[in-house]
Amino acid sequence: MKPGTMGFIPRTRAAMEAADLGLSLLQAHWRPVARVWGLQLGFLLALLLPFLHQTPLWVLAVLWWLKPWLDRGVLFVLSRAVFGQPASVWDFLGEWRSVHRRGLVAGLLWRRLSPMRSYVLPVSQLEGLRGAGYRRRARVLTRKGGGTGFLLTCSGWAFTLLTAVGFIALVQAMMPAGSRVQVWDGFNNPGPGFQWFLLGVGLLALTLTEPLFVAGGFGLYLNRRTHLEGWDLELAFRRLAARLALVLLLAWAMPLRLAAQAPVQEPTAQVPAPEASDDAPQPTPQTGPQPGPQPEPQPAPRPADGPLRPDEEARQRAQRILEQDPAFKHTKEVRTLSYEPTGREPRWLRSLLDYLFAKEEPAQPSKPQNLDFLKRMWDLLALVGKVVVVGGLLAFVLWLVYRFRHRLGLPLVEAKAWEAPEAVAGLDIRPESLPPDVPEAARNLFLRGEARAALALLYRGALAELVHRRAMEIPASATEGDCLRAAEGHLEEGPAGAFHLLTGTWQRLAYKNEAPTRDAFEALCDAWPAAFGGRP
Amino acid sequence: MQPVDTVRTIETPEGIELHLRPAGPVARFWAFFVDQAVVWMGLMFAGIALAFLGPLGLGLWFILVFLAQWLYPVFFEVLGGGRTLGKRWLNLRVLRSDGRPIGWGPSLIRNLLRVVDGLPGAYTVGLVSILLTRDFQRIGDIVAGTLVVHEEAGVQAPHLPAAEPLAPTRALTLEEQSAILAFAERSPGLTVARSEELADVLGPLTGSRGAGGVKAVLGMARYLWGGR
């Protein structure tokens, strides 16, 4: 690849910024992406609708699962754009085989739910790797930026869902005043019409957000390769080399010897000029809704004269005044659209109007907002508070009891049964790994010149005896010194001395490469059966 | 077609170039998510405390909800150097589109206009606006003249691999010098073959190829960094 022909400027970017690079690429090349996307989507719909036209939601589900196939079209166009080649629908069809050859089946089956799908898609589609090679490459790439790849996938879901919700809300908001169509109610009882509507909304949301997700992943991929392979460095170095070549050419061509220090040409980075918009219009912020002029009824009877009436009577009287006195009369005029059939409109219009303004139920004045749910929510919050406070106290008391359980004389929890490790300090200490006669086998090894193996055999034989017959508890990570200290409580005086000697000899050989003399080795072998030969 | 870049260069009247890197929808979504999580966690704790006051507490809590939703971002943006907690987490910052720090006016406008960006219910207008503008601005940003940008990483002294300092045979521009320094700093992360390939490009400067070329470029980096 020639850096000069690249469709983007390589830099070492942070991962989130790299995802934005993908979006910038998409913005620059959205036309060919849209064409290829439309072709793929049309193809899929033509394939699916004859079979699934009774259940449009299944069409949506299948399309959603087949997204990795749609992604390949987007990535194809963007990758061509990055390497400086335009991509038309015909190019896509012409490259059909190479686009789909590698990893499509895996992408549609076991890699479908991969959390970094768009980040590693180029590995199979553009680099053509599969199997172990794919996994190795994907691991190298996702070592950096993998977290962002995951966040990108999550935000992809969120954007698709939110956009779909937004479109449904938009349709609801566009219903004419007076219409009683409740779009959201469709979820309770999705009829075929609503299912088609959902299919449309889903396609729209996917079309808007899926290319964004693929482009973000591609941006991450490009940036990671820039980091790993120094694409930005190559670009800078090539510019430098080209400038030097020019300098040398001039120096050679001119009779005068030019001072090499003079930079001949400043390579200018191609950065688009920003639009200067320092004086943005500053409209005054909207003020909140004005409180309407609501007459506050004041029906309280004056309690000064006479004895106080009983409450009930007072309330009834107030109610009467409120209802009868014109001063407290409250009328509200509500105008809504309605529809009277004239018999002359075409049938489709008639059915649409019937749908929008269902005639059966007369328009009711809107009920005052029911705030009961807030009260319930509030009670719930108070309950949560109580539970948190009481639960926290309870947990604290339990923790106190646990923390000071030895002072309270509670039985301590028994430690889990100890299991002997298979190897200590890298030496296999399973009894079945030892020969029947350890000293004899060791002597043979020593005579063959394998002093290290011979001593190792003696040493691990001793350890096996200690661990398996004398119940010495040591972890697999214990060093020779640890073993020596641990052995003190498990051996009588004679064997303890032998173990001390054996350990010292082994350490000198293992770490200082200092082999024992023949006599010293024989002495060890002779002492071994008495000290550690518990095994018959 | 111009190559695509994420950096916008702005020149101040003093002739200084500022490099701004507008932040796209993914980073901003997560910043918003973190902010909302923080705000609602705080509101929940406040609600638990206020629940003991009964209906009065409910009223106070609603006032708190109003203030938190409308003024939390404004306060944090203006007093926190353009960064709410979520933006801090995601390394974002709000600036005026000419690179100056944001003030009360633009911050108030951009946050009040969330009403518009939030239409028709799930920030669809905001998302579409970000996708359609080159600098990823939602309507509130366009009206207030602001930008959300990625923070620049702090500059640190480079760790250069040990090499014998070597004076370049030609005078180099600032850009070329920094490219050589960047090569030296990143060479431990490059494969040997790729390092040599890159150094070979500089053959006219170093006069050698392969491992010798790499050594020469590393030496020049040492020299440029001040090793003599």
Interface residues (C-beta under 8 A of the other chain):
Chain A: M6 G7 F8 I9 R11 T12 R13 A14 M16 E17 A19 D20 L21 L23 S24 L25 Q27 A28 T148 L151 L152 S155 A158 F159 L162 T163 V165 G166 F167 A169 L170 Q172 A173 L208 L212 G216 H227 L228 E229 G230 D232 L233 E234 A236 F237 R238 R239 L240 A241 R243 L244 A245 V247 L248 A260 Q261 A262 P263 E266 P267 A269 Q270 V271 P272 A273 P274 A276 S277 D278 D279 A280 P281 Q282 P283 P285 Q286 L374 W378 L381 A382 V384 G385 V388
Chain B: M1 Q2 P3 V4 D5 T6 V7 R8 T9 I10 L20 R21 P22 A23 G24 P25 V26 A27 F29 W30 M44 G47 I48 A49 A51 F52 L58 L90 N91 R96 S97 D98 G105 P106 L108 I109 L112 V115 L119 P120 G121 A122 Y123 T124 V125 L127 V128 L131 R134 F136 I142 V143 A144 G145 H150 A153 T169 R170 A171 L172 T173 E175 E176 A179 A182 F183 R186 G189 L190 R194 L198 V201 L202 G203 P204 L205
